Structures are given as structure tokens and as C-alpha cells.
Amino acid sequence: MEDFNHTMKFDVRAEEEINEAQLVLKDVYEALKQKGYNPINQLVGYLLSGDPAYITSYNNARSTVLKLERDDLLEEMVRFYLDGKLEKEG
């Protein structure tokens, strides 16, 4: 049985990897939007399932999103969301 009394440490990426994740998300979002898809729904589908079929191949969006691990993309989204929320509260 796992011990849930300890906190695991997760090391974050270097700043250059964060910038790459931002660019990938932006490019994929735009390609999905241009093709008439709901970008949020498609990205969530991809991130939850790992199935790249959720991402259009238009403008190389599918190959672009596959350049990074899904956890890197999730990390960037969480960082972006929390940074925005904390700035508004501060």
C-alpha cells in the first residue's frame, strides 16, 4: 500500500522548455480554431487520452504537439492559469 503521508517532489523544466510549450500550445490552438474545431475540447481530449487524432494535421499541428510530452503541456497550462489567477488576487 502506498504511503500518502509524504509529498513527492516534481522538478520543473527550464525556462526555454516553458517557452517551447507556450509556442506549441499557441500554434496547435490556432490550427484547431482555423479548421473549425473547439480547440479547448480537442486539446483536453488529446491530453487525457494521448491520442493524437484529436489534433488536426493542418499546419503540422499534430506533429508539432507530438514534439513535447503531454505532462510538459499540462505543466505550462497550470502555470499559465495559476499565474493569471494569483496576479489578479495580489
PDB file with one MODEL, atoms N, CA, C and O in Angstrom:
MODEL        1
ATOM      1  N   MET A   1       0.832  -1.183   0.000  1.00  0.00           N
ATOM      2  CA  MET A   1       0.000   0.000   0.000  1.00  0.00           C
ATOM      3  C   MET A   1       0.875   1.244   0.000  1.00  0.00           C
ATOM      4  O   MET A   1       1.920   1.271   0.650  1.00  0.00           O
ATOM      5  N   GLU A   2       0.456   2.269  -0.722  1.00  0.00           N
ATOM      6  CA  GLU A   2       1.233   3.499  -0.820  1.00  0.00           C
ATOM      7  C   GLU A   2       1.115   4.328   0.450  1.00  0.00           C
ATOM      8  O   GLU A   2       0.099   4.294   1.145  1.00  0.00           O
ATOM      9  N   ASP A   3       2.166   5.064   0.734  1.00  0.00           N
ATOM     10  CA  ASP A   3       2.166   5.960   1.881  1.00  0.00           C
ATOM     11  C   ASP A   3       1.778   7.354   1.399  1.00  0.00           C
ATOM     12  O   ASP A   3       2.537   8.000   0.676  1.00  0.00           O
ATOM     13  N   PHE A   4       0.598   7.813   1.798  1.00  0.00           N
ATOM     14  CA  PHE A   4       0.096   9.108   1.352  1.00  0.00           C
ATOM     15  C   PHE A   4       0.441  10.232   2.330  1.00  0.00           C
ATOM     16  O   PHE A   4      -0.104  11.332   2.235  1.00  0.00           O
ATOM     17  N   ASN A   5       1.335   9.958   3.256  1.00  0.00           N
ATOM     18  CA  ASN A   5       1.716  10.965   4.244  1.00  0.00           C
ATOM     19  C   ASN A   5       2.921  11.783   3.807  1.00  0.00           C
ATOM     20  O   ASN A   5       3.320  12.721   4.496  1.00  0.00           O
ATOM     21  N   HIS A   6       3.492  11.437   2.682  1.00  0.00           N
ATOM     22  CA  HIS A   6       4.673  12.150   2.194  1.00  0.00           C
ATOM     23  C   HIS A   6       4.347  12.862   0.887  1.00  0.00           C
ATOM     24  O   HIS A   6       3.583  12.358   0.064  1.00  0.00           O
ATOM     25  N   THR A   7       4.926  14.023   0.712  1.00  0.00           N
ATOM     26  CA  THR A   7       4.752  14.786  -0.517  1.00  0.00           C
ATOM     27  C   THR A   7       5.877  14.455  -1.468  1.00  0.00           C
ATOM     28  O   THR A   7       7.052  14.501  -1.103  1.00  0.00           O
ATOM     29  N   MET A   8       5.511  14.123  -2.688  1.00  0.00           N
ATOM     30  CA  MET A   8       6.527  13.860  -3.698  1.00  0.00           C
ATOM     31  C   MET A   8       6.950  15.185  -4.324  1.00  0.00           C
ATOM     32  O   MET A   8       6.137  16.099  -4.462  1.00  0.00           O
ATOM     33  N   LYS A   9       8.193  15.285  -4.694  1.00  0.00           N
ATOM     34  CA  LYS A   9       8.703  16.497  -5.332  1.00  0.00           C
ATOM     35  C   LYS A   9       8.710  16.301  -6.838  1.00  0.00           C
ATOM     36  O   LYS A   9       9.141  15.265  -7.343  1.00  0.00           O
ATOM     37  N   PHE A  10       8.226  17.315  -7.548  1.00  0.00           N
ATOM     38  CA  PHE A  10       8.228  17.300  -9.005  1.00  0.00           C
ATOM     39  C   PHE A  10       9.088  18.451  -9.470  1.00  0.00           C
ATOM     40  O   PHE A  10       8.788  19.607  -9.169  1.00  0.00           O
ATOM     41  N   ASP A  11      10.159  18.159 -10.203  1.00  0.00           N
ATOM     42  CA  ASP A  11      11.048  19.210 -10.694  1.00  0.00           C
ATOM     43  C   ASP A  11      10.489  19.821 -11.966  1.00  0.00           C
ATOM     44  O   ASP A  11      10.044  19.113 -12.869  1.00  0.00           O
ATOM     45  N   VAL A  12      10.518  21.153 -12.023  1.00  0.00           N
ATOM     46  CA  VAL A  12      10.004  21.857 -13.192  1.00  0.00           C
ATOM     47  C   VAL A  12      11.089  21.999 -14.235  1.00  0.00           C
ATOM     48  O   VAL A  12      12.278  21.839 -13.956  1.00  0.00           O
ATOM     49  N   ARG A  13      10.654  22.303 -15.441  1.00  0.00           N
ATOM     50  CA  ARG A  13      11.567  22.405 -16.583  1.00  0.00           C
ATOM     51  C   ARG A  13      12.311  23.747 -16.604  1.00  0.00           C
ATOM     52  O   ARG A  13      12.034  24.666 -15.834  1.00  0.00           O
ATOM     53  N   ALA A  14      13.238  23.797 -17.502  1.00  0.00           N
ATOM     54  CA  ALA A  14      13.974  25.030 -17.746  1.00  0.00           C
ATOM     55  C   ALA A  14      13.082  26.028 -18.475  1.00  0.00           C
ATOM     56  O   ALA A  14      12.103  25.639 -19.112  1.00  0.00           O
ATOM     57  N   GLU A  15      13.413  27.299 -18.383  1.00  0.00           N
ATOM     58  CA  GLU A  15      12.618  28.371 -18.995  1.00  0.00           C
ATOM     59  C   GLU A  15      12.462  28.188 -20.502  1.00  0.00           C
ATOM     60  O   GLU A  15      11.402  28.489 -21.050  1.00  0.00           O
ATOM     61  N   GLU A  16      13.498  27.700 -21.179  1.00  0.00           N
ATOM     62  CA  GLU A  16      13.407  27.509 -22.633  1.00  0.00           C
ATOM     63  C   GLU A  16      12.374  26.456 -23.001  1.00  0.00           C
ATOM     64  O   GLU A  16      11.719  26.572 -24.037  1.00  0.00           O
ATOM     65  N   GLU A  17      12.218  25.436 -22.174  1.00  0.00           N
ATOM     66  CA  GLU A  17      11.194  24.427 -22.424  1.00  0.00           C
ATOM     67  C   GLU A  17       9.804  24.986 -22.205  1.00  0.00           C
ATOM     68  O   GLU A  17       8.864  24.600 -22.899  1.00  0.00           O
ATOM     69  N   ILE A  18       9.662  25.897 -21.244  1.00  0.00           N
ATOM     70  CA  ILE A  18       8.371  26.546 -20.994  1.00  0.00           C
ATOM     71  C   ILE A  18       7.983  27.357 -22.222  1.00  0.00           C
ATOM     72  O   ILE A  18       6.837  27.294 -22.668  1.00  0.00           O
ATOM     73  N   ASN A  19       8.904  28.102 -22.760  1.00  0.00           N
ATOM     74  CA  ASN A  19       8.618  28.901 -23.948  1.00  0.00           C
ATOM     75  C   ASN A  19       8.228  28.012 -25.120  1.00  0.00           C
ATOM     76  O   ASN A  19       7.349  28.373 -25.903  1.00  0.00           O
ATOM     77  N   GLU A  20       8.867  26.863 -25.250  1.00  0.00           N
ATOM     78  CA  GLU A  20       8.524  25.945 -26.334  1.00  0.00           C
ATOM     79  C   GLU A  20       7.103  25.422 -26.148  1.00  0.00           C
ATOM     80  O   GLU A  20       6.351  25.316 -27.116  1.00  0.00           O
ATOM     81  N   ALA A  21       6.735  25.099 -24.927  1.00  0.00           N
ATOM     82  CA  ALA A  21       5.378  24.624 -24.648  1.00  0.00           C
ATOM     83  C   ALA A  21       4.353  25.705 -24.979  1.00  0.00           C
ATOM     84  O   ALA A  21       3.288  25.404 -25.518  1.00  0.00           O
ATOM     85  N   GLN A  22       4.662  26.941 -24.663  1.00  0.00           N
ATOM     86  CA  GLN A  22       3.760  28.051 -24.995  1.00  0.00           C
ATOM     87  C   GLN A  22       3.553  28.148 -26.497  1.00  0.00           C
ATOM     88  O   GLN A  22       2.426  28.301 -26.967  1.00  0.00           O
ATOM     89  N   LEU A  23       4.634  28.059 -27.241  1.00  0.00           N
ATOM     90  CA  LEU A  23       4.547  28.154 -28.699  1.00  0.00           C
ATOM     91  C   LEU A  23       3.763  26.987 -29.291  1.00  0.00           C
ATOM     92  O   LEU A  23       2.946  27.178 -30.191  1.00  0.00           O
ATOM     93  N   VAL A  24       4.006  25.795 -28.793  1.00  0.00           N
ATOM     94  CA  VAL A  24       3.290  24.618 -29.285  1.00  0.00           C
ATOM     95  C   VAL A  24       1.798  24.771 -29.026  1.00  0.00           C
ATOM     96  O   VAL A  24       0.985  24.556 -29.926  1.00  0.00           O
ATOM     97  N   LEU A  25       1.435  25.140 -27.811  1.00  0.00           N
ATOM     98  CA  LEU A  25       0.016  25.296 -27.477  1.00  0.00           C
ATOM     99  C   LEU A  25      -0.640  26.368 -28.332  1.00  0.00           C
ATOM    100  O   LEU A  25      -1.764  26.191 -28.801  1.00  0.00           O
ATOM    101  N   LYS A  26       0.056  27.473 -28.534  1.00  0.00           N
ATOM    102  CA  LYS A  26      -0.496  28.560 -29.344  1.00  0.00           C
ATOM    103  C   LYS A  26      -0.701  28.109 -30.788  1.00  0.00           C
ATOM    104  O   LYS A  26      -1.761  28.349 -31.366  1.00  0.00           O
ATOM    105  N   ASP A  27       0.293  27.467 -31.367  1.00  0.00           N
ATOM    106  CA  ASP A  27       0.199  27.015 -32.759  1.00  0.00           C
ATOM    107  C   ASP A  27      -0.900  25.972 -32.950  1.00  0.00           C
ATOM    108  O   ASP A  27      -1.665  26.033 -33.913  1.00  0.00           O
ATOM    109  N   VAL A  28      -0.972  25.029 -32.037  1.00  0.00           N
ATOM    110  CA  VAL A  28      -1.984  23.979 -32.134  1.00  0.00           C
ATOM    111  C   VAL A  28      -3.376  24.574 -31.937  1.00  0.00           C
ATOM    112  O   VAL A  28      -4.312  24.216 -32.653  1.00  0.00           O
ATOM    113  N   TYR A  29      -3.513  25.463 -30.988  1.00  0.00           N
ATOM    114  CA  TYR A  29      -4.790  26.141 -30.739  1.00  0.00           C
ATOM    115  C   TYR A  29      -5.269  26.859 -32.003  1.00  0.00           C
ATOM    116  O   TYR A  29      -6.428  26.727 -32.397  1.00  0.00           O
ATOM    117  N   GLU A  30      -4.388  27.605 -32.623  1.00  0.00           N
ATOM    118  CA  GLU A  30      -4.745  28.367 -33.831  1.00  0.00           C
ATOM    119  C   GLU A  30      -5.135  27.441 -34.981  1.00  0.00           C
ATOM    120  O   GLU A  30      -6.102  27.712 -35.692  1.00  0.00           O
ATOM    121  N   ALA A  31      -4.394  26.358 -35.169  1.00  0.00           N
ATOM    122  CA  ALA A  31      -4.707  25.417 -36.248  1.00  0.00           C
ATOM    123  C   ALA A  31      -6.076  24.782 -36.023  1.00  0.00           C
ATOM    124  O   ALA A  31      -6.860  24.654 -36.964  1.00  0.00           O
ATOM    125  N   LEU A  32      -6.368  24.388 -34.796  1.00  0.00           N
ATOM    126  CA  LEU A  32      -7.669  23.790 -34.484  1.00  0.00           C
ATOM    127  C   LEU A  32      -8.794  24.800 -34.714  1.00  0.00           C
ATOM    128  O   LEU A  32      -9.842  24.464 -35.266  1.00  0.00           O
ATOM    129  N   LYS A  33      -8.566  26.013 -34.292  1.00  0.00           N
ATOM    130  CA  LYS A  33      -9.568  27.074 -34.460  1.00  0.00           C
ATOM    131  C   LYS A  33      -9.821  27.352 -35.944  1.00  0.00           C
ATOM    132  O   LYS A  33     -10.969  27.482 -36.367  1.00  0.00           O
ATOM    133  N   GLN A  34      -8.761  27.440 -36.721  1.00  0.00           N
ATOM    134  CA  GLN A  34      -8.889  27.711 -38.152  1.00  0.00           C
ATOM    135  C   GLN A  34      -9.645  26.604 -38.879  1.00  0.00           C
ATOM    136  O   GLN A  34     -10.332  26.866 -39.867  1.00  0.00           O
ATOM    137  N   LYS A  35      -9.525  25.381 -38.401  1.00  0.00           N
ATOM    138  CA  LYS A  35     -10.225  24.258 -39.036  1.00  0.00           C
ATOM    139  C   LYS A  35     -11.653  24.097 -38.518  1.00  0.00           C
ATOM    140  O   LYS A  35     -12.369  23.194 -38.952  1.00  0.00           O
ATOM    141  N   GLY A  36     -12.070  24.965 -37.593  1.00  0.00           N
ATOM    142  CA  GLY A  36     -13.442  24.943 -37.106  1.00  0.00           C
ATOM    143  C   GLY A  36     -13.693  24.052 -35.905  1.00  0.00           C
ATOM    144  O   GLY A  36     -14.845  23.819 -35.540  1.00  0.00           O
ATOM    145  N   TYR A  37     -12.642  23.552 -35.288  1.00  0.00           N
ATOM    146  CA  TYR A  37     -12.785  22.729 -34.094  1.00  0.00           C
ATOM    147  C   TYR A  37     -12.832  23.610 -32.846  1.00  0.00           C
ATOM    148  O   TYR A  37     -12.398  24.761 -32.877  1.00  0.00           O
ATOM    149  N   ASN A  38     -13.350  23.073 -31.766  1.00  0.00           N
ATOM    150  CA  ASN A  38     -13.252  23.735 -30.470  1.00  0.00           C
ATOM    151  C   ASN A  38     -11.875  23.364 -29.909  1.00  0.00           C
ATOM    152  O   ASN A  38     -11.672  22.228 -29.482  1.00  0.00           O
ATOM    153  N   PRO A  39     -10.937  24.301 -29.907  1.00  0.00           N
ATOM    154  CA  PRO A  39      -9.562  23.972 -29.514  1.00  0.00           C
ATOM    155  C   PRO A  39      -9.441  23.431 -28.098  1.00  0.00           C
ATOM    156  O   PRO A  39      -8.638  22.534 -27.842  1.00  0.00           O
ATOM    157  N   ILE A  40     -10.227  23.965 -27.184  1.00  0.00           N
ATOM    158  CA  ILE A  40     -10.145  23.512 -25.792  1.00  0.00           C
ATOM    159  C   ILE A  40     -10.566  22.046 -25.699  1.00  0.00           C
ATOM    160  O   ILE A  40      -9.867  21.231 -25.096  1.00  0.00           O
ATOM    161  N   ASN A  41     -11.701  21.718 -26.293  1.00  0.00           N
ATOM    162  CA  ASN A  41     -12.182  20.334 -26.252  1.00  0.00           C
ATOM    163  C   ASN A  41     -11.192  19.373 -26.889  1.00  0.00           C
ATOM    164  O   ASN A  41     -10.943  18.290 -26.359  1.00  0.00           O
ATOM    165  N   GLN A  42     -10.628  19.764 -28.022  1.00  0.00           N
ATOM    166  CA  GLN A  42      -9.693  18.888 -28.726  1.00  0.00           C
ATOM    167  C   GLN A  42      -8.408  18.685 -27.927  1.00  0.00           C
ATOM    168  O   GLN A  42      -7.894  17.570 -27.837  1.00  0.00           O
ATOM    169  N   LEU A  43      -7.894  19.765 -27.350  1.00  0.00           N
ATOM    170  CA  LEU A  43      -6.675  19.648 -26.551  1.00  0.00           C
ATOM    171  C   LEU A  43      -6.911  18.800 -25.305  1.00  0.00           C
ATOM    172  O   LEU A  43      -6.059  17.993 -24.935  1.00  0.00           O
ATOM    173  N   VAL A  44      -8.058  18.978 -24.660  1.00  0.00           N
ATOM    174  CA  VAL A  44      -8.372  18.163 -23.484  1.00  0.00           C
ATOM    175  C   VAL A  44      -8.462  16.690 -23.889  1.00  0.00           C
ATOM    176  O   VAL A  44      -7.936  15.822 -23.193  1.00  0.00           O
ATOM    177  N   GLY A  45      -9.116  16.411 -24.994  1.00  0.00           N
ATOM    178  CA  GLY A  45      -9.206  15.039 -25.478  1.00  0.00           C
ATOM    179  C   GLY A  45      -7.839  14.436 -25.698  1.00  0.00           C
ATOM    180  O   GLY A  45      -7.587  13.295 -25.310  1.00  0.00           O
ATOM    181  N   TYR A  46      -6.953  15.196 -26.319  1.00  0.00           N
ATOM    182  CA  TYR A  46      -5.595  14.714 -26.559  1.00  0.00           C
ATOM    183  C   TYR A  46      -4.839  14.501 -25.248  1.00  0.00           C
ATOM    184  O   TYR A  46      -4.201  13.466 -25.053  1.00  0.00           O
ATOM    185  N   LEU A  47      -4.914  15.479 -24.359  1.00  0.00           N
ATOM    186  CA  LEU A  47      -4.156  15.390 -23.115  1.00  0.00           C
ATOM    187  C   LEU A  47      -4.625  14.242 -22.227  1.00  0.00           C
ATOM    188  O   LEU A  47      -3.815  13.602 -21.556  1.00  0.00           O
ATOM    189  N   LEU A  48      -5.920  13.982 -22.221  1.00  0.00           N
ATOM    190  CA  LEU A  48      -6.444  12.894 -21.393  1.00  0.00           C
ATOM    191  C   LEU A  48      -6.185  11.520 -21.998  1.00  0.00           C
ATOM    192  O   LEU A  48      -5.890  10.566 -21.279  1.00  0.00           O
ATOM    193  N   SER A  49      -6.294  11.422 -23.301  1.00  0.00           N
ATOM    194  CA  SER A  49      -6.198  10.107 -23.940  1.00  0.00           C
ATOM    195  C   SER A  49      -4.818   9.789 -24.507  1.00  0.00           C
ATOM    196  O   SER A  49      -4.428   8.624 -24.585  1.00  0.00           O
ATOM    197  N   GLY A  50      -4.088  10.817 -24.898  1.00  0.00           N
ATOM    198  CA  GLY A  50      -2.815  10.600 -25.579  1.00  0.00           C
ATOM    199  C   GLY A  50      -2.974  10.295 -27.053  1.00  0.00           C
ATOM    200  O   GLY A  50      -1.993  10.023 -27.746  1.00  0.00           O
ATOM    201  N   ASP A  51      -4.211  10.339 -27.539  1.00  0.00           N
ATOM    202  CA  ASP A  51      -4.494  10.027 -28.942  1.00  0.00           C
ATOM    203  C   ASP A  51      -4.301  11.274 -29.802  1.00  0.00           C
ATOM    204  O   ASP A  51      -5.078  12.220 -29.677  1.00  0.00           O
ATOM    205  N   PRO A  52      -3.299  11.304 -30.664  1.00  0.00           N
ATOM    206  CA  PRO A  52      -3.044  12.489 -31.481  1.00  0.00           C
ATOM    207  C   PRO A  52      -4.128  12.760 -32.526  1.00  0.00           C
ATOM    208  O   PRO A  52      -4.115  13.812 -33.165  1.00  0.00           O
ATOM    209  N   ALA A  53      -5.063  11.827 -32.708  1.00  0.00           N
ATOM    210  CA  ALA A  53      -6.145  12.049 -33.663  1.00  0.00           C
ATOM    211  C   ALA A  53      -7.049  13.211 -33.246  1.00  0.00           C
ATOM    212  O   ALA A  53      -7.817  13.720 -34.062  1.00  0.00           O
ATOM    213  N   TYR A  54      -6.964  13.631 -31.989  1.00  0.00           N
ATOM    214  CA  TYR A  54      -7.729  14.793 -31.533  1.00  0.00           C
ATOM    215  C   TYR A  54      -7.177  16.096 -32.105  1.00  0.00           C
ATOM    216  O   TYR A  54      -7.850  17.126 -32.080  1.00  0.00           O
ATOM    217  N   ILE A  55      -5.956  16.044 -32.618  1.00  0.00           N
ATOM    218  CA  ILE A  55      -5.293  17.248 -33.134  1.00  0.00           C
ATOM    219  C   ILE A  55      -5.233  17.158 -34.650  1.00  0.00           C
ATOM    220  O   ILE A  55      -4.804  16.150 -35.212  1.00  0.00           O
ATOM    221  N   THR A  56      -5.668  18.222 -35.298  1.00  0.00           N
ATOM    222  CA  THR A  56      -5.653  18.274 -36.756  1.00  0.00           C
ATOM    223  C   THR A  56      -4.217  18.224 -37.283  1.00  0.00           C
ATOM    224  O   THR A  56      -3.279  18.652 -36.611  1.00  0.00           O
ATOM    225  N   SER A  57      -4.070  17.704 -38.478  1.00  0.00           N
ATOM    226  CA  SER A  57      -2.750  17.723 -39.113  1.00  0.00           C
ATOM    227  C   SER A  57      -2.537  19.030 -39.880  1.00  0.00           C
ATOM    228  O   SER A  57      -1.448  19.274 -40.400  1.00  0.00           O
ATOM    229  N   TYR A  58      -3.570  19.866 -39.952  1.00  0.00           N
ATOM    230  CA  TYR A  58      -3.489  21.160 -40.630  1.00  0.00           C
ATOM    231  C   TYR A  58      -2.351  21.988 -40.026  1.00  0.00           C
ATOM    232  O   TYR A  58      -2.214  22.072 -38.805  1.00  0.00           O
ATOM    233  N   ASN A  59      -1.551  22.589 -40.882  1.00  0.00           N
ATOM    234  CA  ASN A  59      -0.391  23.400 -40.477  1.00  0.00           C
ATOM    235  C   ASN A  59       0.575  22.633 -39.567  1.00  0.00           C
ATOM    236  O   ASN A  59       1.239  23.229 -38.719  1.00  0.00           O
ATOM    237  N   ASN A  60       0.649  21.319 -39.746  1.00  0.00           N
ATOM    238  CA  ASN A  60       1.551  20.461 -38.977  1.00  0.00           C
ATOM    239  C   ASN A  60       1.286  20.478 -37.474  1.00  0.00           C
ATOM    240  O   ASN A  60       2.187  20.221 -36.676  1.00  0.00           O
ATOM    241  N   ALA A  61       0.032  20.785 -37.090  1.00  0.00           N
ATOM    242  CA  ALA A  61      -0.302  20.877 -35.672  1.00  0.00           C
ATOM    243  C   ALA A  61      -0.085  19.546 -34.955  1.00  0.00           C
ATOM    244  O   ALA A  61       0.412  19.525 -33.829  1.00  0.00           O
ATOM    245  N   ARG A  62      -0.447  18.452 -35.587  1.00  0.00           N
ATOM    246  CA  ARG A  62      -0.296  17.140 -34.938  1.00  0.00           C
ATOM    247  C   ARG A  62       1.175  16.818 -34.690  1.00  0.00           C
ATOM    248  O   ARG A  62       1.541  16.392 -33.594  1.00  0.00           O
ATOM    249  N   SER A  63       2.009  17.017 -35.688  1.00  0.00           N
ATOM    250  CA  SER A  63       3.432  16.722 -35.481  1.00  0.00           C
ATOM    251  C   SER A  63       4.049  17.710 -34.490  1.00  0.00           C
ATOM    252  O   SER A  63       4.979  17.358 -33.764  1.00  0.00           O
ATOM    253  N   THR A  64       3.542  18.936 -34.457  1.00  0.00           N
ATOM    254  CA  THR A  64       4.040  19.933 -33.513  1.00  0.00           C
ATOM    255  C   THR A  64       3.721  19.534 -32.085  1.00  0.00           C
ATOM    256  O   THR A  64       4.585  19.611 -31.212  1.00  0.00           O
ATOM    257  N   VAL A  65       2.482  19.105 -31.834  1.00  0.00           N
ATOM    258  CA  VAL A  65       2.095  18.753 -30.463  1.00  0.00           C
ATOM    259  C   VAL A  65       2.831  17.507 -29.987  1.00  0.00           C
ATOM    260  O   VAL A  65       3.049  17.341 -28.787  1.00  0.00           O
ATOM    261  N   LEU A  66       3.208  16.650 -30.892  1.00  0.00           N
ATOM    262  CA  LEU A  66       3.912  15.427 -30.513  1.00  0.00           C
ATOM    263  C   LEU A  66       5.387  15.659 -30.185  1.00  0.00           C
ATOM    264  O   LEU A  66       6.066  14.742 -29.721  1.00  0.00           O
ATOM    265  N   LYS A  67       5.891  16.872 -30.421  1.00  0.00           N
ATOM    266  CA  LYS A  67       7.285  17.190 -30.101  1.00  0.00           C
ATOM    267  C   LYS A  67       7.524  17.238 -28.595  1.00  0.00           C
ATOM    268  O   LYS A  67       8.643  17.024 -28.127  1.00  0.00           O
ATOM    269  N   LEU A  68       6.460  17.522 -27.842  1.00  0.00           N
ATOM    270  CA  LEU A  68       6.589  17.634 -26.390  1.00  0.00           C
ATOM    271  C   LEU A  68       5.769  16.554 -25.699  1.00  0.00           C
ATOM    272  O   LEU A  68       4.784  16.060 -26.247  1.00  0.00           O
ATOM    273  N   GLU A  69       6.182  16.199 -24.505  1.00  0.00           N
ATOM    274  CA  GLU A  69       5.420  15.262 -23.688  1.00  0.00           C
ATOM    275  C   GLU A  69       4.153  15.952 -23.205  1.00  0.00           C
ATOM    276  O   GLU A  69       4.132  17.166 -23.001  1.00  0.00           O
ATOM    277  N   ARG A  70       3.111  15.175 -23.025  1.00  0.00           N
ATOM    278  CA  ARG A  70       1.843  15.742 -22.554  1.00  0.00           C
ATOM    279  C   ARG A  70       1.998  16.398 -21.191  1.00  0.00           C
ATOM    280  O   ARG A  70       1.355  17.416 -20.934  1.00  0.00           O
ATOM    281  N   ASP A  71       2.827  15.852 -20.309  1.00  0.00           N
ATOM    282  CA  ASP A  71       2.990  16.461 -18.994  1.00  0.00           C
ATOM    283  C   ASP A  71       3.648  17.833 -19.081  1.00  0.00           C
ATOM    284  O   ASP A  71       3.395  18.690 -18.234  1.00  0.00           O
ATOM    285  N   ASP A  72       4.486  18.056 -20.090  1.00  0.00           N
ATOM    286  CA  ASP A  72       5.072  19.378 -20.290  1.00  0.00           C
ATOM    287  C   ASP A  72       4.004  20.395 -20.689  1.00  0.00           C
ATOM    288  O   ASP A  72       4.017  21.540 -20.235  1.00  0.00           O
ATOM    289  N   LEU A  73       3.087  19.962 -21.538  1.00  0.00           N
ATOM    290  CA  LEU A  73       1.987  20.844 -21.951  1.00  0.00           C
ATOM    291  C   LEU A  73       1.064  21.135 -20.776  1.00  0.00           C
ATOM    292  O   LEU A  73       0.644  22.276 -20.585  1.00  0.00           O
ATOM    293  N   LEU A  74       0.749  20.126 -19.997  1.00  0.00           N
ATOM    294  CA  LEU A  74      -0.099  20.316 -18.826  1.00  0.00           C
ATOM    295  C   LEU A  74       0.559  21.255 -17.817  1.00  0.00           C
ATOM    296  O   LEU A  74      -0.098  22.124 -17.244  1.00  0.00           O
ATOM    297  N   GLU A  75       1.837  21.076 -17.611  1.00  0.00           N
ATOM    298  CA  GLU A  75       2.559  21.941 -16.677  1.00  0.00           C
ATOM    299  C   GLU A  75       2.473  23.401 -17.111  1.00  0.00           C
ATOM    300  O   GLU A  75       2.251  24.287 -16.285  1.00  0.00           O
ATOM    301  N   GLU A  76       2.646  23.644 -18.386  1.00  0.00           N
ATOM    302  CA  GLU A  76       2.577  25.018 -18.888  1.00  0.00           C
ATOM    303  C   GLU A  76       1.178  25.597 -18.705  1.00  0.00           C
ATOM    304  O   GLU A  76       1.037  26.766 -18.343  1.00  0.00           O
ATOM    305  N   MET A  77       0.148  24.800 -18.948  1.00  0.00           N
ATOM    306  CA  MET A  77      -1.219  25.292 -18.784  1.00  0.00           C
ATOM    307  C   MET A  77      -1.535  25.606 -17.330  1.00  0.00           C
ATOM    308  O   MET A  77      -2.177  26.614 -17.037  1.00  0.00           O
ATOM    309  N   VAL A  78      -1.092  24.755 -16.424  1.00  0.00           N
ATOM    310  CA  VAL A  78      -1.323  25.000 -14.998  1.00  0.00           C
ATOM    311  C   VAL A  78      -0.578  26.258 -14.567  1.00  0.00           C
ATOM    312  O   VAL A  78      -1.119  27.094 -13.843  1.00  0.00           O
ATOM    313  N   ARG A  79       0.666  26.386 -15.018  1.00  0.00           N
ATOM    314  CA  ARG A  79       1.456  27.573 -14.671  1.00  0.00           C
ATOM    315  C   ARG A  79       0.775  28.844 -15.184  1.00  0.00           C
ATOM    316  O   ARG A  79       0.658  29.826 -14.451  1.00  0.00           O
ATOM    317  N   PHE A  80       0.334  28.826 -16.420  1.00  0.00           N
ATOM    318  CA  PHE A  80      -0.319  29.986 -17.025  1.00  0.00           C
ATOM    319  C   PHE A  80      -1.592  30.348 -16.254  1.00  0.00           C
ATOM    320  O   PHE A  80      -1.828  31.518 -15.952  1.00  0.00           O
ATOM    321  N   TYR A  81      -2.400  29.350 -15.943  1.00  0.00           N
ATOM    322  CA  TYR A  81      -3.655  29.571 -15.230  1.00  0.00           C
ATOM    323  C   TYR A  81      -3.408  30.143 -13.840  1.00  0.00           C
ATOM    324  O   TYR A  81      -4.004  31.151 -13.461  1.00  0.00           O
ATOM    325  N   LEU A  82      -2.533  29.499 -13.089  1.00  0.00           N
ATOM    326  CA  LEU A  82      -2.283  29.942 -11.719  1.00  0.00           C
ATOM    327  C   LEU A  82      -1.583  31.287 -11.671  1.00  0.00           C
ATOM    328  O   LEU A  82      -1.892  32.107 -10.807  1.00  0.00           O
ATOM    329  N   ASP A  83      -0.651  31.534 -12.573  1.00  0.00           N
ATOM    330  CA  ASP A  83      -0.004  32.845 -12.610  1.00  0.00           C
ATOM    331  C   ASP A  83      -1.037  33.939 -12.838  1.00  0.00           C
ATOM    332  O   ASP A  83      -0.979  34.983 -12.189  1.00  0.00           O
ATOM    333  N   GLY A  84      -1.973  33.722 -13.740  1.00  0.00           N
ATOM    334  CA  GLY A  84      -3.010  34.711 -14.009  1.00  0.00           C
ATOM    335  C   GLY A  84      -3.929  34.903 -12.826  1.00  0.00           C
ATOM    336  O   GLY A  84      -4.288  36.036 -12.505  1.00  0.00           O
ATOM    337  N   LYS A  85      -4.318  33.827 -12.170  1.00  0.00           N
ATOM    338  CA  LYS A  85      -5.194  33.914 -11.010  1.00  0.00           C
ATOM    339  C   LYS A  85      -4.501  34.612  -9.838  1.00  0.00           C
ATOM    340  O   LYS A  85      -5.097  35.460  -9.174  1.00  0.00           O
ATOM    341  N   LEU A  86      -3.263  34.256  -9.593  1.00  0.00           N
ATOM    342  CA  LEU A  86      -2.540  34.837  -8.458  1.00  0.00           C
ATOM    343  C   LEU A  86      -2.233  36.319  -8.678  1.00  0.00           C
ATOM    344  O   LEU A  86      -2.229  37.096  -7.724  1.00  0.00           O
ATOM    345  N   GLU A  87      -1.976  36.718  -9.931  1.00  0.00           N
ATOM    346  CA  GLU A  87      -1.730  38.121 -10.228  1.00  0.00           C
ATOM    347  C   GLU A  87      -2.968  38.956  -9.958  1.00  0.00           C
ATOM    348  O   GLU A  87      -2.864  40.067  -9.438  1.00  0.00           O
ATOM    349  N   LYS A  88      -4.141  38.435 -10.304  1.00  0.00           N
ATOM    350  CA  LYS A  88      -5.396  39.157 -10.085  1.00  0.00           C
ATOM    351  C   LYS A  88      -5.708  39.313  -8.605  1.00  0.00           C
ATOM    352  O   LYS A  88      -6.255  40.332  -8.183  1.00  0.00           O
ATOM    353  N   GLU A  89      -5.358  38.299  -7.818  1.00  0.00           N
ATOM    354  CA  GLU A  89      -5.634  38.336  -6.385  1.00  0.00           C
ATOM    355  C   GLU A  89      -4.649  39.208  -5.638  1.00  0.00           C
ATOM    356  O   GLU A  89      -4.975  39.793  -4.605  1.00  0.00           O
ATOM    357  N   GLY A  90      -3.413  39.291  -6.182  1.00  0.00           N
ATOM    358  CA  GLY A  90      -2.322  40.005  -5.495  1.00  0.00           C
ATOM    359  C   GLY A  90      -2.540  41.456  -5.508  1.00  0.00           C
ATOM    360  O   GLY A  90      -1.722  42.208  -4.977  1.00  0.00           O
TER     361      GLY A  90
ENDMDL
END
